[in-house]
């Protein structure tokens, strides 16, 4: 009996490895195309900085070190950018610790969604959003208007996508009910008693994405080439790495770049007076401010220009 069970485990392992290899072979050309584009974009970003043509001021970090566009990037393809992206996401998630509700009636929950098939996990159309839509609809019918949630995706060793979801303010959820919304494989749900532990648990998966480059011992001048193939599947299949409800959204003031925050502060405005803030197509920012006379909408041009950086001096 023991040998038979061991044989079954080994056969299953070989089968999963074969499925993983077949899937990656199927999308190999798409992965290569994204990898080449990413390397080209990364090289372009590392060779450019932002400079104020009038003052000659460059964008720098808090220590005064000059930043390239690659340093400021929020993409997967920059070592610093990946860490920055993970850090900002974790910072947003910290708000979960301050959500107020009746924890006895609405205990925080962790839900794990796993795909049975490798290929399906990447090709299933908006699976995570359909699940969350069903959850929100169910909650509203029970009078729950505010139900913050935060989810992070992870790639398992076999190559399949895997979701971790933190839900706050939701009534009792049965596994049977969740299964009716998730027909792609397996699921698990657990109640959370300690919000600090809950935060750390989900943050671990968010931070993992930002640490891949470090773990792979990447050479700084060729970081894209050293990334694992699954890294690029997110771009190939247009999948998001994480998502959250509006409750976790950054305030308009927090989304402003440093130079524009400085202008707002110099005008003596508070962060709550910034009602809207978004990047303007073609450059600059659209901002809506609450002033004494009402709401004022402005389109503000950026004072910085993108310049090529060669050796120790910028040039056009």
N, C-alpha and C positions, 0 to 999 in steps of 0.2 A: 504493500500500500504506500509506504514511504517513497519508494522509487517512482511509483506512478504519479504521485502528487508532485514530486520534484520535476519529473519530465513535463508535466502539464505547465508548471510555472516557467520552465525554460522555453518550451514551445511558444507560450504566450509572449514571452519577452522577445524571442526571435521574430514573431509575427509583427509586434509593435515596431521593432527596428526596421523591418522590411517596409511597413506602411509609411514610416517617417521618411525613409530614403526615397521611396517612390514619389511621395508628395513633393519633397524638395527638388527632385529631378524634374518634376512637372513644371515647377515655377522657376527653375534655375535661370532662364534667360531674363525673366522679369526682375529677379533679384539683382542680376548683373547690371541691368540697365539702371536701376535705382541706385546701386552702389556707385556706378560711374558718375551719375548726375550729382550724387551727394558729395563725392570727392571733389568734383569741379566747383560746386557751390561753396564747399568748405574752404578751398584754396582761395576763392574769390573773397570770401568774408574775412579771412585772416590777413589779407593784403590791403584792407581798407579801414579807415578810421573816420570819425565824425569830428569836423573842425568848424568852428565859428569863423567865417571869412573876415568878419569885421574886427574881432578881438584877437583872433589867432588861438583861442582857447580850444583844447581838445577834451573830449569826454574821457574822464578818468574814473578809477574806482575810489573807494574811501581812503585808500593809502596814497592816492595820487598817481598810481600807475596808469599809463595810457592804455585804453581799451580798444581792441579792434572789433569789427562787427562780429567776428567769430567768437570773441570773448563774451559779447552781449547776446549772442544767439540763444534762442529758446528751442532750437531743433535738436534732434537726436544726434546730429553729426558733429557736434563740437563738444569736446571734453568738458570745458568750462560751462558751456551752454547747457549740457545735459544735467550737470550738477545744479546750476542755477534754477533750471526748470523744476527739478525735484525739490529743491529747497523752498521755492515759492509755493509749490503745491502742498507740501507738508505744513508750511506756515498757515495756509488757508484752512487746512484740516484741523488745526489747533482750536478753531472756533467750536468744534464739536463739544469740547469740555464745558462750554458756557451755555449750552442749550438747556432751557428750563422747561420741565414738564413733570408730571406725576410719574416717577420712575416705577412705582408699584403697578400702575395701570398700563403705562407705556414704556416698558423696559427696553433699552437699546438692544439691537439684534445684529448678529453677523450672519450673512447668507453667503454661501459659496456655490457657484454655478460652474459645472464642469462639462465640457463637450465629450461625447463618446468617441467621435471621429476626429481625426487630425485635420483632414481637408475641410470638413464641414465647419469646424471652429473658425476658420478664416473666411469661408465663403457664405456662411449663414448671414442673411441680410438683416442688419440692425437687431440682432437677437437680444442684446442687453437692453436696448431702448424699448423693445416690445414688452419685455418682462417688467421694466420699470413703469411703463404706461399702464399695464394691467394692475400693478401694485398701487399706483396713485389713484386710479379709478375706484378700486376696491376701498381704499382708505377714505376717499371723499364721500362715498355712499354711507360711511359710518361716522360722518361728521368731523373727520380729521382734515383740517385745512392746511396746517403746517406740518410737514413730515420731511425733515432734512435727510438727505442720503448722500453718500460718497462712495464711489466704486473705483477699483484699480484692477487692471488686467495683468495677468502674469502668463508667461509661456512655460509650460511644463517640460520636463525632460524629453518626453516623447514628441514634443512639437505642437501640442494642442493648446488652444487658448483657454484661460481659466479666469473667472471673475471673483473678486472679493468685495462684498458690499456691506457698508455700515449704514444701518437705518435707525433714525431717532424718532420717537413720538408715534410709533405704529402700535395698534392693538395686537392682540394675540394672533399669530399666524401659524396655521398648521402646515406640516410638511406636505400633506395631501393637496392643500390649496395651492401651494407654491409649485408643486409638480404639474398642476393643470396649466400653469403659465410657462413652464420650461420643458419642452419636449425634445431637447437636444442631448440629454445624457443624464448626469447625476446632480444632486443638490444636497445641501446640508444647511441647517439653521440652528443657531445657538443664541441663547440669551446672554446679555452682557451685564455683569454686576459692577464692574469697575471701569469707568469711562477713561481713566488714565491708561489702563491696559488696552482698552479698545483702540484708543488713539495710536498707541505704540505698535499694535498689531498691524493695523492697516498702513501706517506710515512706513513700516518695514518694506512693504511691497512697492510703495511709491518711490522710496529711496533706492531700492534695488536697481531700478532702471537708470538712475543717475550714476551708479557705481560700476556699471558693466565695463566701461572703458578702462577704469582703474584695475578691475579684476583680471582683465585680459592682458595686462602689462603692455599697453599700447605705446608705441613710439609716437611722440607728439606730432611729428611731421607726416605721419601716415596713419592717423587714427581710424579713418574710414575703412581702410583695407583690412584692419584687424578685427572689425566687428563681426560677430557671428551672423550666419545667414538669416536666422529668425528675426533679427533686429530690423531687417528691411521689409519683412512681411507686413508690418503695420502700414508702410507706405504703399506697397504693392496692392493691398486689399483695402486701403483707406479706412483702417481701423483706428479708433481712439485708444489711448493708453489709460485714460482715467476720465471720470466725469463726476458731476455733482449737481445738486439741486440749487435753485436760486438763493436759498438761505445762505449758502457758502460763497456766493459771488462777491468778489472784491468791490468795495465802494468806488464810485467814479473818481474820487480824489486819489485813491491808492493806485489807480491805473495810469495816472498821469506820469510822464517822464520827469526826471529831476528838474530840468530847466523850467518846465511849466509849473511844477509845484512851487518852485522858488518865486515865480511871478505871482502866483495866487497868494502866497504868504506875504509878499511885499505889499500887496494891495490891502492887507489886513483882513482877508476873507478867511472864514473857518472852513474846515473840510466838509461840513454838512451843507455849505452853500454851493458846492459843486454838484449839480444835479445829474449832469450827463457828461461823459467824456469818451470819445472814440477817435481812432485814427481816421484821417480824411483821405479819401482816395486821391492819389497824386501827390501826397505829402501834407504834413501839418496835422492839426487836431481840430475836431469840432468839440466845443465846450458850451454847456448851458449853465449859467450862474444865477442863483437866487439873490437879487439885489433889492434895495428898498423900493424901487419903482416897478418891480415885477421880475419876470424871468428874462434874462438877456442871453441871446445865443451868439456865439462868436466862432469864426474860423481863423485859427492862429497858425501862421506859417512857422516852421521850425527854423531857428537861427543857425542850425548846423548843416554842413554840406559834406557829402561822402567824398573822400579823397583817397587816392592810392597812396600807400605807405611804402617807401623804398628806403632801406637802410635807416638813416637817422633823420630823414626829412620828408615831409609830405609834398606831393606835386600833383598837378591835374592830370 
